[in-house]
Amino acid sequence: MRTAVPERQSIISGVGQSAVGRKLGRSELDLTMDACLSAISDAGLARDDIDGLVTFPGRVNVPPPGFTGPGTDEIQDALRLELGFRLSSFDGPGQLQAVVNACLAIAGGLARHVLVYRTVTESSGQGAGGRSGSGLDPSGKPGARVKGPMSWQIPMGGFSTANIMAMMAQRHFSVHGTTKQQLGWIPVTERRHASMNPGAVLRAPMTMQDYLASRMISTPLSLYDCDIPVDVSTALVVSHRDYAPDGPHQAIHVNALGTAARNRPSWDQYPDLASMAAVGAADHLWSRTDLRPRDVDVANLYDGFSILALIWMESLGLCPTGEAGPFIEGGRRITHGGDFVLNPHGGQLSAGRAHGFGFLHEAVVQLRHEAGGRQVADAEVAVISNGAGPMTGCMLLTRGEA
């Protein structure tokens, strides 16, 4: 066991989540308080025990509405926290940057119990209109002049993240022979998993025929390849591992983090558009642990679009590079009784877009063996991935010290 790995100093001692739904009509602060107070209680702690506070991304001027959630200053004030460490960050290894920061704060002795949260109200932020492209215009003002990389992407048809992800999917199809129907086994399987999750937004059965008949969004990605905006806040408490015997629940150990950023930090100029920076993050992860891909029981892989989950499978070595299409065909190898269970709560395609943090919540529930009807049998190891393009990160969680 690589005890010198600094993230091994951390455990996840508590988790909490607010209501999850479409257009809940509740404020960001209201939802965040629900999640944070629940996580603190779940960890067996009081507010006075929390000495660290981290979020992703914090108050940044990035559309669409409802994307950022409340800043750490708002939450510190609302909870009346006395902190030794506070940080928000938008750059780095995707949404997992918040957990990375918490682990480093604990390893560095800056905090003992770090409250980490992520809040989105993108569903309410839509208003009465439909879903719009995200991240195109930093000003968020219609008609504003687009600057930076988007000034190159928009003339070529890259109006939204869906267009960029579709380009990656088309490249994977071209290079590796992946088919639309093979890709469809991700949303179809996740919908079946969501049917066992009382908190999932979409639980109605979906067949492959339903998937193939859904309207095209950006070729080859259609409606059910895209995640579902919701209103939700998710929180967890990252504690020093010395607290493990004292918590009311099974402590979930942080085994390894993958944060490496290699090659060009670009959405559209990455050397291999059939993959992404996930490759570097995954290699980094496995270099920090004695566990191997075959040890994974639960694979909570980012699925803002279905193609991302497929690419993460290959990047993490859960299946050979270029062979994810045949690997997931039929769905048998990515569900209960298969090689591993992909997003047992339904992922963002069916459970709702908690923007990466839903995967953390589900991993903890699964490794505690508290997932009820969707429980993965004898789950001991979970891998979580977050992000897309150049903003990617991953981590391994274990039920015991590995």
N, C-alpha and C positions, 0 to 999 in steps of 0.2 A: 504494500500500500504506500502511495506517495504522500506521506504525511506533510512534506514540505510545501505542498500545493496550498497557497494561502486561502483559497475559497473553501477548503476543508474545515476552516474554523467556523463556518456558518451552517446553521440549520434553518429550516422554515418551521417556526413554532406555531403559527396561526394563519388562518385564511378567512376572508369574509367577502361577501358579494351582495350588492343591493339587488333590488328587483331588476329583472331584465325584460325589456319589451320595446314595442314600437310606439314612439310618440307618447311617452309616459306623462309628459307635462310637468315633470318635477325638475327643480333646479339642479345644476351641477353640484353645488355645495350640499344639498339635501341628500343626493345619492351617495356622495363621497363620505359623508358622515355615517351613513348606514354601513357602508363597507368597512370603513376604518374602525369604528367602534366594535363591529362584529369580529374583525380580525384580532383586535386587542383582547377582547373577551375570550375568543377561541384559543388564544395563546396562554390564557390563564394569567394575564397581566392587567395592570391598571394603567391609566393614562400617564401617571407619574413615572412609570417604568420606561416609557418610550423616550429615548435620547437621540434618535436619528430619524430623519424624514426625507424621503426621496420620491420623486415622481418622474414620469416621462409624459410629455416633453416639457411640462411647465407652460407658463404663459408665453407663447410665441405667436407671431403674426402669420399663421399658416392656415389657409382655408382647407376644408370646408367648415362651415359653422358647426360648433359642437365637437371639434376635434381635440382641443387642447386640454380641457378640464381645468379645475381650479389650481392656482399656483401654490407652492409650499408655504408662502407667507400667509395665505388665506387659511390653510389647514392648520398651520401652527397656531394661529390666533384663535381659530374656532375651537381647537382642542386644548388651548392654553398649555402648550408643551414647552418644556425647558430642554433645549437641544444642545448636544455637543457636535452635531453634524447635520447639515441640511444642503440639499443639492437637487437641481433639476437639469436635464440635459436632453437636447434633441439630436445631437450628432452621436456617432459611434455604432455599436452593434445592435441597431434597431431598438425595439421596446425593451429588450433585456438589459439595456444600458442601466436602467434603474436598479435592477437586481445586482448587476456587476458592481455598481457604486456602493450598494449596501454591503456586499461581501467585503469589498476593499476597506470600507470604513471599520468594519468589525475586525478584520485582520490587522488593521493599523492601530487598533485601540482607541479609535475616535468615538465609538458607540458600542453599546451592548445589545440593544433591541431597536432595530430600524424598521419603521413603518413605511411600506412601499405601496403606492396606489396608482391606479390609472383609471381615468373617468372619461367617457365619451357620451355625448348626447347628440350624435349625428342624425339620428332619426327625427328628433324634434327640430334639429337645425335645418332639416329640409323644408319645414313648413308644409304648405299645401302642394309644393312642386315635387318634381322627381329628383332622383339622385344626379348630382353634377360631378364633373371631373374634379379631382383634388390635386392640389399642389402646383397648379399652372401659373397662377398670378399671385405673387407674394402680397400684393396690396389688397387682394380680395375685392377690388372695385371693377365692375363691368367696364370694358373699354380701355382699361389701363394698358400701357405698353408693356409687353412681355420682354423680360430681360434674361440674361444668362443662358444656360443650356436650353431652356424652353424656346428661345428664339430660333434655335436650330431644329428642334423637334416639331414644333407646330407647323411650319411650312411643309413638312414631310408627312403630316397626318397624325402626329403624336399629341392629340388634344387632351388625353387623360391617361391615368395609370392603366386603364383597361387596354388602351391602344398599345402601350409599351409591353404589357404582359402578353398580349396577343402576338406581338412580334416574337417574343421569346418562345411562345408555344408553337408558332408556325415554324420557327427554326428547329425546334426539337422534333417536330413532325418530319421536316425535310431531311435532317441529318440522321435520325435514328429510326424513322419509319413508324413513329407513334401515330395512332389513329384517334379520331374524335371519339369513337365508341370506347376505346381503351381509357381515355381520359375521363370519360363519363362514369367509370366505376368509382372514382373518388367521391363526387357528389351523391351518387346513388347509395354507396356504402355509408357515407356519413349521415344521410337522411335516415337510414335504417338504425344507426346508432342513436340519432336524435329521438327516435320514437320511444327509446327507453329512458330518456332524460326529461323529467317533468318540467324542467326549466327552459327547455329549448323553444325557440320562437317558431320554428317550422318542424312539425312532427308528422304531418300527413304522409302516407306512403308515396314514394316516387319510383317509377319504373324507368328502365333504360329508354323505353319509348317516350315517356314524358320528357326525359332529359333531351333526347335528340329532337323532339318537336318544339322545344322552347326557342324563343326568338333570339336571333343572333345579335350580340352586342358589338363585338369587334372580332372578325374572323381570325381564328376558329373558336373563340370563346363566346358562349351563349349565356342566357340568363342564369342558369343554375351553376355556372362556373364562377359566379361573382358572389362575394359575401353579402350578408344582410345587415345594413346599418341598424343599430339599436341604441337605446339609452341604458347605460349600465356603469357601475363603478365596481372595481375589483381591488382588493387590498390584501396584503400579506405582511406578516411580521418576520423579518430575518433576524435571528438571534445568535449569540455566541453559542458554540456547541456545548459549552459547559452547562447550559440551561436544559439540555435534552432530558435529564432524569427528572426535572422538576415540572415540566409542562404537563397539562392534562391529557394530551393526545400523543400518539406516536410521532416522534421527531422525524422530520424528513431531511436527510442530509444532502448538502450541496457537494457533489462529487467532483465536478469539473465544469469549467466555463470555456467556451470557444468564442474568441473576440477578434481574431486576426483579420486584418483588412489588406488583401493582396491584389495586385494588378490595378487597373485603372478604376478609381472610385466614380463610376459613371453608370447610369441606367441604360444607355444605348451604345456605349463604346467599349463595353467589356469584351475581352478577347474572344470569349466563347459565349455567344448569345443563347446557346442551348443549355447554359448553366448560369451561374452568377457568383457573387462573392461568397455565397454559402459554402463553396468548396474550401476556401481558405479557413473560414470559421470552423467548419467540421473537422478539417485536418488538425487544427489547433486543439479542438476539444479532445480528440482521441490521443493526442500527444501528452495530455495531462492526466491520463487515467489508465489503469490496467484493465478496465472493462472494454469490451469489444461490441460492435454492432449486434452480434448474435445474442448478447445478453439483454437486449432491450425488450421489454414486455409491452410498454405503452409508448407510442410515438405520437406526441402532440405537436404536429407540424403545421407551420403557418400556412394558411389557405385563404389569404385575401382573394386569391384567384386559384382555381384548382391546379393550374400548372405549377404553382409555387410549391404545393405539397409534393407533387411528383418530382420536382427538381431537388427538393430537400431530401427525399428518400435516396436519390442517387448520391447526392453530396455527402450524406452521412454514412454511406456504405450499407444501407439497409437493403439495397439491391444493387446489382452492377450498373455502372454508368451506361446509359443508352438502352437499358433493358427494363425500365420501369413500366413501359406500356404492356408488354407481355406479362410482367410480374403481377400487376394489379388486375389484369383481365379476369373477369368473373367475380372479383372482390373477395375471394376465399382466403387469400394470404394476408389481407389487411383487416381482418375482423376476428371475432372471438374464435379461438381454435386454430388460427393461422400463425404465420411467422411472428406477427405483432399486431396490436390493435391500433389502427389509425384514428385519432381523434374520437375516443369513445363517447364523448358528450355530444357529438354532432359537428364539431368544428365551427368555424365562422360561417360556413356555407349553410348551416341549418340551425345551430344553437344561437348564432348572432355574433356580430363583429364587436367583441370586447377589445379589439385591437391588440391581440397577442396575450393579454393577461388572462383570458379565459382558459388558455392552455396551462398556465401555471396553476390556477385554481383546480382544474381537473386533475392535473398530475398529483397534487397533494392529496386530493380526495381518493384517487385510485391507490396511491401508495399507502394510505392509511387503511385501505380496504373498507371504505365507507361509501362506496358508489352505488349501493343497492342493486337494482336489476341490471345495470350496465357494467357492473364490476368485472374487471379483467382478472381472471383466476390467478391467484398467487402472484400478483404484481409486485415486483421487487425493484425494477429499474425503469425509469422513464426518461426519455429524451424530449426536450422542448426546443423548438426553433422559432425564431421571430424574425420578421423583416423580409425585405426583398431588395433586388438590385444591389447597390453598394452598401446598404444599411442592414447588415445581417449579423445575428448572433445565435448561439445555442448553448444549452447546458444539460448536464446529467444530474438527475436527482435519484437518490436511493432510499429504500425503506430503512435500512440499517447502514452502519459504516462499512463501506466496501473497500 
